[in-house]
């Protein structure tokens, strides 16, 4: 699934760690939207990004 590039420009990572918002840039991958800053991947369901940190998965090292 390819998201509209204009949508990707608007979205940023909503995760928080130690009271600080991540706001990292997201990159579309086969498994969802990856934040390279904090390593979370947000799923895309039916073409809609699920931008909830509770639904995100941590990037495996």
N, C-alpha and C positions, 0 to 999 in steps of 0.2 A: 504494500500500500504506500503510495507516495502522497504525502501531505502537501498542501499548497505552501510554497515557499514563503508567502506573505504571512501565513499563520505561524510558521517556525520563527520568523523575525519577531513576532509579538510574545511568544511564549518564553518563559524562563523557569528554572527549577524552583519549586516552592518549598523545598526541604529546609529544615532548621537544625543547626547543631550548636549547642552551647549558647542558645539565645540569639545566634546570628543567622540571618537568612542566606541561603546559598546563592540564589539568583544566577546560577551558571547557565551558559548557553547550551541548548539542546541540539542533538544530532540524531536524525532518523536512522535507525538500524533495522535489521530484519526482526528483532525482538521488541522493538518499541522506540521510545525517545530516550536517548542516553545523555546523561549529564556527565561530561568528562571531569568536571570539578569535584563532585562528590561521589560519582560512581553509581548513582541510582538509574535504573531504567524504568520508565513509565510505560505501561501497556497502551496499545491502541486497540480499542474494541469497536467494531463496526465503523471504522474510519474516524472515530472520535478519541482523541488522547485523554486518558484517565490521569489527570494531574493531581492525584492524591498520594502523598508520601506513604500512607498505609498500604497502598496497592503496588508500590514500586518495589523492584527487586535490586539488591546490591550486586554490582558487577563482580564476577568471580575473578580472583587474581590468578 
